[in-house]
Amino acid sequence: LHAPLDTTVGIENATQIFMAARHPKSFVTLDSADHLVSRAEDAEYAAEVIAAWAGRYLDLAPAAPPPGAPEGIVRVSEADPAGFLQDVNAGPEHHVLADEPEAHGGTNRGMTPYGFLSAGLGACTSMTVRMYARRKEWPLAHVSVDVTHDKVHAQDAKSESGPKVDSFRREIRLEGDLSDEQKARLLEIANKCPVHQTLEHVARVETLLSPDQPA
């Protein structure tokens, strides 16, 4: 690799290095880079070129995909026992990562558990609103949902040390030539989305040991 704008290593030096190198070899010019390749876009381009070139000469086994889960099962397994990174497989086809922020000991490579909960509420809300507008043939051009989650003191708490409850705030953006009545109705429909109903009602969680765990 050589950059014409490099003031440290001239083209004559790069030529000597290239001629002395053994085959296989290749010469790549980095038009706008400096000697230290300090710009991120130049560094990324150089890395891509090196990886593509070296790939022809390396017998690398393809990375094994994370094991899927049976249909109807969401399987979460540790990806890094030293931290909090988790592989999340929803059935045999869908895979995402869960993690915690660096400030909480994670590596910030995926959404937090509460992030997934907020995402589920937002996705369900958007889908429910779209389904209703489609059935009514209303001119809803686009819908988006911003969800924030917090722990707040229960309304009947007597002091700051009282019990807290989970609070989800949804801000729904409805685009299109909709009347005020239609927007109000879609807001009502948003409150009927299944995940909303689940969060507002008591859910039962059963926990047991897997029968196929190692002895």
Contacts in CASP RR format, 6 or more apart in sequence:
PFRMAT RR
TARGET T0000
AUTHOR 0000-0000-0000
METHOD contacts of the structure
MODEL  1
LHAPLDTTVGIENATQIFMAARHPKSFVTLDSADHLVSRAEDAEYAAEVI
AAWAGRYLDLAPAAPPPGAPEGIVRVSEADPAGFLQDVNAGPEHHVLADE
PEAHGGTNRGMTPYGFLSAGLGACTSMTVRMYARRKEWPLAHVSVDVTHD
KVHAQDAKSESGPKVDSFRREIRLEGDLSDEQKARLLEIANKCPVHQTLE
HVARVETLLSPDQPA
1 28 0 8 1.000
1 29 0 8 1.000
1 30 0 8 1.000
1 46 0 8 1.000
1 49 0 8 1.000
1 50 0 8 1.000
2 9 0 8 1.000
2 10 0 8 1.000
2 11 0 8 1.000
2 14 0 8 1.000
2 27 0 8 1.000
2 28 0 8 1.000
2 29 0 8 1.000
2 30 0 8 1.000
3 29 0 8 1.000
3 30 0 8 1.000
3 31 0 8 1.000
3 32 0 8 1.000
3 33 0 8 1.000
3 34 0 8 1.000
3 35 0 8 1.000
3 37 0 8 1.000
4 11 0 8 1.000
4 29 0 8 1.000
4 31 0 8 1.000
5 31 0 8 1.000
5 32 0 8 1.000
5 33 0 8 1.000
5 34 0 8 1.000
6 33 0 8 1.000
6 34 0 8 1.000
6 35 0 8 1.000
7 34 0 8 1.000
7 35 0 8 1.000
8 35 0 8 1.000
9 35 0 8 1.000
14 27 0 8 1.000
18 25 0 8 1.000
18 27 0 8 1.000
24 56 0 8 1.000
24 57 0 8 1.000
26 53 0 8 1.000
28 46 0 8 1.000
28 49 0 8 1.000
30 37 0 8 1.000
30 42 0 8 1.000
30 45 0 8 1.000
30 46 0 8 1.000
32 39 0 8 1.000
32 42 0 8 1.000
33 39 0 8 1.000
33 42 0 8 1.000
33 46 0 8 1.000
34 42 0 8 1.000
37 43 0 8 1.000
37 46 0 8 1.000
65 95 0 8 1.000
66 79 0 8 1.000
66 87 0 8 1.000
66 89 0 8 1.000
66 95 0 8 1.000
67 75 0 8 1.000
67 77 0 8 1.000
67 89 0 8 1.000
68 75 0 8 1.000
68 89 0 8 1.000
68 91 0 8 1.000
68 92 0 8 1.000
68 95 0 8 1.000
69 75 0 8 1.000
69 89 0 8 1.000
69 90 0 8 1.000
69 91 0 8 1.000
69 92 0 8 1.000
70 91 0 8 1.000
70 92 0 8 1.000
71 91 0 8 1.000
71 92 0 8 1.000
72 90 0 8 1.000
72 91 0 8 1.000
73 91 0 8 1.000
74 88 0 8 1.000
74 89 0 8 1.000
74 90 0 8 1.000
74 91 0 8 1.000
75 88 0 8 1.000
75 89 0 8 1.000
75 91 0 8 1.000
76 86 0 8 1.000
76 87 0 8 1.000
76 88 0 8 1.000
76 89 0 8 1.000
76 98 0 8 1.000
77 86 0 8 1.000
77 87 0 8 1.000
77 89 0 8 1.000
78 85 0 8 1.000
78 86 0 8 1.000
78 87 0 8 1.000
79 85 0 8 1.000
79 86 0 8 1.000
79 87 0 8 1.000
79 97 0 8 1.000
80 107 0 8 1.000
83 105 0 8 1.000
83 106 0 8 1.000
83 107 0 8 1.000
84 98 0 8 1.000
84 99 0 8 1.000
84 100 0 8 1.000
84 104 0 8 1.000
84 105 0 8 1.000
84 106 0 8 1.000
84 107 0 8 1.000
85 97 0 8 1.000
85 98 0 8 1.000
85 99 0 8 1.000
85 106 0 8 1.000
85 107 0 8 1.000
85 109 0 8 1.000
85 110 0 8 1.000
86 97 0 8 1.000
86 98 0 8 1.000
86 99 0 8 1.000
87 95 0 8 1.000
87 97 0 8 1.000
88 95 0 8 1.000
88 96 0 8 1.000
88 97 0 8 1.000
88 98 0 8 1.000
88 116 0 8 1.000
89 95 0 8 1.000
90 96 0 8 1.000
96 110 0 8 1.000
96 111 0 8 1.000
97 109 0 8 1.000
97 110 0 8 1.000
97 111 0 8 1.000
98 110 0 8 1.000
98 111 0 8 1.000
98 112 0 8 1.000
98 113 0 8 1.000
98 116 0 8 1.000
99 106 0 8 1.000
99 107 0 8 1.000
99 108 0 8 1.000
99 109 0 8 1.000
99 110 0 8 1.000
99 111 0 8 1.000
99 112 0 8 1.000
100 106 0 8 1.000
100 108 0 8 1.000
100 112 0 8 1.000
101 108 0 8 1.000
101 112 0 8 1.000
102 108 0 8 1.000
111 119 0 8 1.000
114 149 0 8 1.000
115 149 0 8 1.000
117 149 0 8 1.000
118 147 0 8 1.000
118 148 0 8 1.000
118 149 0 8 1.000
118 168 0 8 1.000
119 147 0 8 1.000
120 195 0 8 1.000
121 145 0 8 1.000
121 147 0 8 1.000
121 168 0 8 1.000
121 170 0 8 1.000
121 193 0 8 1.000
121 195 0 8 1.000
121 196 0 8 1.000
121 199 0 8 1.000
122 145 0 8 1.000
122 147 0 8 1.000
122 170 0 8 1.000
122 195 0 8 1.000
123 145 0 8 1.000
123 195 0 8 1.000
124 193 0 8 1.000
124 194 0 8 1.000
124 195 0 8 1.000
124 196 0 8 1.000
125 145 0 8 1.000
125 147 0 8 1.000
125 170 0 8 1.000
125 172 0 8 1.000
125 190 0 8 1.000
125 193 0 8 1.000
125 195 0 8 1.000
125 196 0 8 1.000
126 143 0 8 1.000
126 144 0 8 1.000
126 145 0 8 1.000
127 193 0 8 1.000
128 189 0 8 1.000
128 190 0 8 1.000
128 192 0 8 1.000
128 193 0 8 1.000
128 194 0 8 1.000
129 140 0 8 1.000
129 143 0 8 1.000
129 172 0 8 1.000
129 174 0 8 1.000
129 186 0 8 1.000
129 189 0 8 1.000
129 190 0 8 1.000
129 193 0 8 1.000
130 140 0 8 1.000
130 143 0 8 1.000
132 186 0 8 1.000
132 189 0 8 1.000
133 140 0 8 1.000
133 143 0 8 1.000
133 186 0 8 1.000
134 140 0 8 1.000
138 178 0 8 1.000
138 182 0 8 1.000
138 186 0 8 1.000
139 176 0 8 1.000
139 177 0 8 1.000
139 178 0 8 1.000
140 174 0 8 1.000
140 175 0 8 1.000
140 176 0 8 1.000
140 178 0 8 1.000
140 186 0 8 1.000
141 175 0 8 1.000
141 176 0 8 1.000
141 177 0 8 1.000
142 173 0 8 1.000
142 175 0 8 1.000
142 176 0 8 1.000
143 172 0 8 1.000
143 173 0 8 1.000
143 174 0 8 1.000
143 175 0 8 1.000
144 172 0 8 1.000
144 173 0 8 1.000
145 170 0 8 1.000
145 171 0 8 1.000
145 172 0 8 1.000
145 173 0 8 1.000
145 190 0 8 1.000
146 170 0 8 1.000
146 171 0 8 1.000
146 172 0 8 1.000
146 173 0 8 1.000
147 168 0 8 1.000
147 169 0 8 1.000
147 170 0 8 1.000
147 171 0 8 1.000
148 168 0 8 1.000
148 169 0 8 1.000
149 166 0 8 1.000
149 167 0 8 1.000
149 168 0 8 1.000
149 169 0 8 1.000
150 166 0 8 1.000
150 167 0 8 1.000
150 169 0 8 1.000
151 164 0 8 1.000
151 165 0 8 1.000
151 166 0 8 1.000
151 167 0 8 1.000
152 164 0 8 1.000
152 165 0 8 1.000
152 167 0 8 1.000
153 160 0 8 1.000
153 162 0 8 1.000
153 163 0 8 1.000
153 164 0 8 1.000
153 165 0 8 1.000
154 162 0 8 1.000
154 163 0 8 1.000
154 164 0 8 1.000
154 165 0 8 1.000
157 163 0 8 1.000
157 164 0 8 1.000
166 199 0 8 1.000
168 199 0 8 1.000
170 190 0 8 1.000
172 186 0 8 1.000
172 187 0 8 1.000
172 190 0 8 1.000
174 183 0 8 1.000
174 186 0 8 1.000
178 186 0 8 1.000
190 196 0 8 1.000
END
